[in-house]
Amino acid sequence: MSRVVAEPARELPDSTGLAEFLERAGADPLPLADRHRLVAAARVLLEELYVHLPLKRAMHATDPVQRLRLLERRLPPLSELQFHAELTDVFRGLRDLHTGYQLPDPYRGRVATLGFLVERYADPDGTPHHIVSKIDPALVHAGLDAGAELRSWNGVPIERAVERHAAAQAGSHPDARLARGLESLTLRPLRTAPPPDEHWVLLSYRTRGGRLRETRVPWRVRAAEQHAGRAQDPVPTLATGLGIDVGGEVARHVKRDLFAPSPARRPAARTLRGVVGHRTLRVRGRAYGYLRIFSFNVAGARRFAEHVAGVAARAPEGGLIVDIRGNPGGHVPAAEAALQVLSPAPVVPVSFSLSTSRAALALARAHPGFRVWAASIHAALETGELYSQAFPLTDPEAVAAGLPRHRGPKVLVTDALSYSAADVFAAGFQDNGLGPVLGTAPRTGAGGANVWTYDLLRVWLPELLGDLPRGAGFRVALRRATRARGNVDVPLEDLGVRADALHRLTERDVLDRNKDLLAAAAALLAGDRG
């Protein structure tokens, strides 16, 4: 079978070439004084407020505070991109997608993309395949289309290329890093990570017709979210109840804009469009409800619970498949309220605790919503306890009061990209016995915290935290989540929720609307009735 060199790839619409973007970005670099301000702010956050610091030092053999001290001494010779890469890498070593450096203008609100997605499946014997699952129509050429199988990436065999990308990700465990390595092959939010080193990628692939081809695809930069003609951050800055992977939420927006566009859309945080989908499935002659929750990044818990309750009420008697694959989290109260309307009995939610530093005590005394944690933090300053007492963040039963409850059988579908508030949802589903958890990976993404932005913390700790230059920012895991019932006090961070049953994706799943996965979920529902 002969190899054919394909024509150069076309350009992605509504985007800028990476080289052109970087030239503009580098024209006005951050002054040295601003770099020092950013490193100093990072040290305060990690030493005084980061709740997982003892865990991360133990599990990942990392010392981010010492790395920041060293970076502070080595700032002058670093280029603009080297500085952003070094500071980002300090946080990446924590393996915590909640906690990270957010690059300033002009990077924020932008993503670098190749304009297509790659998904992975395995043969029954375990042989992996990497398939172009979605692609912008403007880029389709020479057999590079949905269904094309990648063979190499810049001359590196695709399996090894994915391994290398996975190793550079901040996922808590190998499956999470693999999932994010696949995503980062073609899509990288510039708010949470520096731009790609290469300006284009040389692909070798096999077309669906069986021909071997090569092509070069350029990296392009585009807005992550457009509203009223300008780029927007799709994640609220001053929200207090968030548990979210910001990069994952940005990537979700870009995927939807590129591959499932909808006219006149408002930002996802203000509407349920693109957040929840539902339909009726027929598997082996029996009808099932299918509820897909793409994100919990919504404005209000009650409205979200009402919507989920309405969908669940219309589910056929065969049962309900709840799918949270790829869900990067969002509003924790919304996730727990949705869990409540899916349970006939009151659910026990996860609990949250803070670190026992003096800064955490100052926050607990200053913020009315934190008063319940103040006494245990104060006591811990003498006893040496690492964490405060744990209390629920919300009362799901009160939020969902008066709404109908789903009493039929149900199954939850997860993957290694189900993160943060989605971890919380999965933990509550399993801990409260709502039904089996079917995973396409052994565990969820393992993000167990309530995340706060630097700007929000400044509101309550103005004497500790100064302003940051050019829209730069940080996010930090402030309150850690621990599970309930049979898993009391078990942390979600780094551990995630282990699936009760495992389904590895097949070719039909990748290219034909998850047919084998949904059949496996339906089989679990059938067993659940017995």
N, C-alpha and C positions, 0 to 999 in steps of 0.2 A: 504494500500500500504506500503510495508516494506521498511525500509531504509537500503541501502547497503553501507558499507564503501569501497570506491574504493582503488585501489592500489596507492602507492605514485606517484606523478607526475614525469614525465621525466624532464631532464635538457635541458634548451634552448641552442642550439649550439652557438659557438663563443661568449661565455660569461663567467663571473666569478661569483662565489657565493658572495652574499653581505657580509657575515661574513669575508671571505678571503680578499675582497677588503677593508673593513674597517680596518682590522688588518694592512694592508700595509699602508693605508692612515694615521693611527694614530701613525706610527712609528717615524715620524719626525714632531711634531706639530709646529705651528707658534709661534715664540718667542713673549713675551709680548710686546716688542717694535713695532713689526709688527702689532699687534692688535691695538695698539694706533694709528698707522699711518692710518689704515683703517677707524677707527671711526672718526678721524679728517678729513679725506678726504670726508667722507659721510656728515659731518656737513657743510663743505664748499659748496658741491654740492647743498644740500637742502636749505641752507640759501641764497646762492648767485645766483643760476642759475635755480633752479626748478620752472618752470612757473606755476604749478598748486598748489603751497603750500597754498595760501589763500582759494582756492576752497576746497581742501581736509580738511583743518582745519574746514571749515564750514559744509561740507556735511557728514564727517565721524568722527567728534569730536576727531581728533587725533592731537597730538603735537610731530611730529617725532624729532624735534630738541631737545626738552627736554628729550625725550627718549634716544637720543644719549649722551647727557650730563650725564645722570644717568648710562648708559652702560659704559661710560669711567671710572667712579668711581668704577665699580664693575667687572672689567676685570680679576684681578688676580686669583680668585678661579675657573673660568670657564674652563671646559674641551674644547678640540678642537671642538667637535661637538656642545657643548653648545654655544660656541662663534659664530660659523657660524649660528646656529639657531636663536640666539638673534638678530644678525645684520640683518639677512634675515627678521625676524618678524617686525622690525622697518619699513622696506620698504613695507612689505605686508600690514601693517595697512593703507597705502596710497590708497589701492584699485586701483593701477595703474601699469599695466603690462609693461609699458614703463620704469619705474623707479625702479631700484633694484640693489641689491648687487650680484656680480658674483663671485662664489667661485673659489679659486685658484687651481693649480695642487694639487692632482691628480684628482680633481672632474670635472674640465672643460673638455669638449669633451666626457663626459660619461653620460649614462642614466641608471637608474634602471627600470627594466621591469619585468612583470610576463609573458609576451609572448602572451597575448591575449587582445582584446578590449571588452568593455562593452558599449552597447547602450540601450537607454530607449525609450519605446513607451507606449501609454496609450490606454485602451479600450474606447469605446464611453462613458461609464459612468465615465471615469476618472481614473480607476484603473491602476496604473503603473506596468510595467513589465521591468525587466532588463535582457537583452539577451546577451550572448556571440556572438558577430557579426563576429569576425575574430580571428583566433588562428594559431600560428605556427604549421605546421604539426607534428613536433617532440613532441609536447605536447599533442596531441590528445590521449585520453585514457578513458576507462570506461564511455563513453557517454559525456565526456567533449569535446565538439566540437561546431562549429557554430550552433546556435539555442538552445543550452542549456540555461535554465532560472535559474538565480541565486536566491537563497532563503535567504541565510545568509552569512555574511562575518565575520570571526573570532567570530562566535557565536552571532553576532548582526544582527537583521533582515535587509535585504539589503536596504530597503527604508531609515531606520535610519542611516545605514552606509554611504549611499550616502549623506544624509543631513550633517553628521559630516564632511565628506571630503569637501563638498561645503563650509561650514562655514570657513574652513581654507584657502580658495583660495582668490586671490587678485582681482577677477573680480569686475567690477564697480557696478553691480546690481545683484539681486538674480538669474536671469536667466543665466547670465554669470558665476556666481559662481557655479551654478548647473552643467552647461556644463563642467566646468573645474574640478569640483569634480568627475564627471564620468570619465573623462580622467585620473585624478590622481590616481584613484583606481588601475590602472595597469601600468602606465607609468609616470616616474618622472625624468626630466632632472636634473642632479646633478650640472650643472653650475648655475642654478637659484634657487635651493632649496636644503636643506640638504637631505641625504638619508632617506629611511623609517626607522621607529623605529623597526618594526617587521622584522625578517629575512625570514619569510614565512607567507602565508595566508591560513587559513582553510576555504574552500568553501563548502557550501551546495547548491546543484543544482538539477533541474529536467531535465532529458535528454529529447530529442525530442520524445523518445518512452514512456515517462511518468514515468520513474523510478526515485526515490529519491536516491541521492548518496552524498557522501562526499569525498573530496580529499584535500591534502595539496600541495600548489604550492609555490616553493621558489622564492624569489626575486633574480634576476640575474643582473649583471652590464655588459654593453657592450658599444662599441664606438658609439657615435651619428652619426658620418659621417666618412667614410673611404675613403682616397685618397692617392695613392702612398704608401700604407701600414701603414699609420698613421692616428690618429684621427684628425679631423679638426673642427673648428667652422664654421658652414654653413652660418653665417651672417657676412658680411664685417665689419671690425673694424673701418676703417677710412672713411666710406661713410657719406656724409652730408645730403642726401635727404631721409633718412630712416624714415619710420613709421612702426614699427614691434614689435610684441610680440616674443622675442627671444626664450623663452621656448616653445611657440607654434610652431615656425619654426623647432626647434630641434625635437619636438615630431612628426611633420609631416615627417621629414626625417626618423625617426625610424620606423614609421608606414609603410612607403613605402618600406624600406629595409626588414622589417619582412613579410609584407603581399602582396607586389607587387614588388618583386625583379626584377632588370634589369641588365644584364651583362655589365661590362666595362663602368659604369656610371661615368661621371664627376660631380663635385660639382654643386648643383642646381643653384647657383648664376651665373654660366657660361654657362648654357644651358637651353633650354626651355623644355627638357625632364622632365616629372613629374610635370611641372608647369601648363601647359595648356592641356586639353583634349577636344575632340569634337566628335560628332556623329550626325546622323539623327534619330529622334524618329518618331514613328507612334502611334498616339493616336486617337482612334475612327475614323480610316480611313484617318486621315489628317497628313501630314508630318510637322515636326518642327525641327529647328536646336537646338542643345544643346551644349553650350559652358561652360565647367567647368574650372574655374580659381582657382587652388589650392593655389597659392601664387603669390605675386608681387615681390618676392625676386629674381630679375633679374639684369643683369649687365647694360643694356641700355634701355632707354624708347623708342627710335625710332624702334629698332628691335622688341621689344615686341608689339608695336602698329602695325607694319607691319604684324606680325603673327596674331593678333586678327582681323585686317581688312580682311586678307585673309580668315579666318574662317567665319566671318560674311558675306562676299560676296557670299559664297557658301550655305548660309542658305536657306531653302525652303521659299516659299511665305507665308506659314502659320505663320511664325514668329520665333523669336529666344529666347530661354530660357538661361539666363546667371546665372550661379550658382556659388556663392562665399562662400558657407558653409565651415566652418573650415579654411578659409583663414586667416593666422595670419598677413597679411600685407607684407610690403617690401619697394620697391622703389616708393615713392610718385609720382615722375614724370611719371613713367611707368603706374601707376594706372590711373592718369588723362589723359595721352595720349590714353590709351585704351578706356576710357570714351568718348573721343572726336571722335574716329573713329566709335563709336556706335551711334553718334548723327548727324543728318543732318545739324544742326545749331551749331555755336560756343557755347561751354559750358562756363559757369562762374565757375571757380574753387573755392575751399575753400581758405580762407586766413589764414595767420599765424602771430602771435605776440609773443613778448618776455616779460619776466618780466622786471621791471624797476629798477633793482639793479645796483650798481656800476660795478659789475662784468659783467653784461649783456652789459653795456655801453662800457666797455673795449673790450669785444668781438666784438661788432658792429663796433668799431673804428679800430680794428686790422684786421678783416676779410673783404676782398673786397666785398664778396657777402652779407654782413650784413649792408653795409653802409646806405641802404634805411631806416633802423630802427633807426639809431643813433640819429637823430634830436628829434624824439618823446620820446625816452628814456631819453635824456638829459633834455628835458622840464619837464618830469614827476618827475625828482628828486626834482623839486620845487613845482609842482602842486599836487603831491601825487597820480597820476594815477597808478593803479596796473599793467596795461599792455601797451605796446607800440601800435602804429598804426598797423593795420593788412594789410599785403600785400600778394598776391599770391606767392607761392613757385615756380611755373612754368607757362609757357604759353602753355597750351595743344594744341591750334590751330597751333602754330608755330612748335611744335614737330611733329604733325601729318600732316603737310602740304603736299599736293599732294596725300595723301592716300584716297582710296575709303571710303565713309561713308555709314553705314547701315541705310536705310530709312524705313525699315519695322517695324511692331510691335515687341515689346520685353517686357520681364518680368524679373525681378531680384529676385533670390532666396537667402535668407540670413539665418543665425542662430546666436546664442549667442556667437559663436566662430569666427565670422567674425570681425576682429579687425584691428585697426590702419589704414594702407593704404586701407584696405578693408572697414573700416568705411568711409573713405574719398571717395572711389569709390561709395558706397551706397548713401552717402549724395548727391554727384554730380548727380547720376542717378535720385534721387527723386527731387532734387531742380531744375534740368533742364528739368523735365517733360518727361524723356525718356520712362516711362512706370510704371506700378504698381510694388510695392515691396512685394513679398510673403515671409513671415518669418516662420520658424519652431519654433521661439520664438518671443515674441512681439518686441524685440529690438535687434540690433546688439551689439557687445561686448563693445562698448563705449570707444574706445581709440582714443583720439583726440589730437595728438601731433606729431611733428618731434623729433625723439629721437637721441641723440648723445652719443657716448661712452666717458668714462673718458680719454682714450688715445687720441681721437680726440681733446677734449677740451684742453688737455695739449699742443698740438701743438700751439694753439693760446693764451693760458694763462699760460705760463710756470712759471711765478713768483707766481701764485696763487696755482697751483696744482703740487704736487711732485709725484715721482714714487711710485708704489705699489708693494708689495712683491709677488713673486711666481706666476705671471700671474693673480692675482686677479683683479677685475675690477668693474666698475659701469656703468650703463646706466641711462640717465636722460631725462625726457621730457623737451626739451629746448624751443621749439616754439609751442604754442597752436593753434589748428585749430578751426576756426569758419565758419559757413555755409554761403550760398549765396542765392540770389533771395528772395523768400518768407520767408526764415529763416535767414536773414542777422544778423550776430553777435551772433547767437545761438551757444554755444560751443558743440563740439562733445563729449568731455570728460565727463564721467558719464551719459550722456544722450543717446548717440548713435543715430541710425536712427530707427524710429518706423515703423514697417511694415504696409502697406496698407491693407493687408489681412493675416490671420493667418492659418497655417496648422500644426496641431500636428501630429508628426510621428506615423505611424501605424506599425503593425507587418509586413505587406507587404513592407513597406518602408525599415525597418531594414534588412529584410532577402531576399528581391526580388528587389534590384536595384531601390528603391525609386519610385515604380510604382504609388502609390496613390499621392505622392507629385508632380510628373511630370504631372499626369492627372490634378491636381489642377492648376498647372502653365499653362497648355494648355488651360484650361477653362478660365483663365484670359486673355490669348491671344485672344481667340475667342470673348470674351466680348470687348476687346480693339479695335477690328476691327469694332465693331458696334458703 
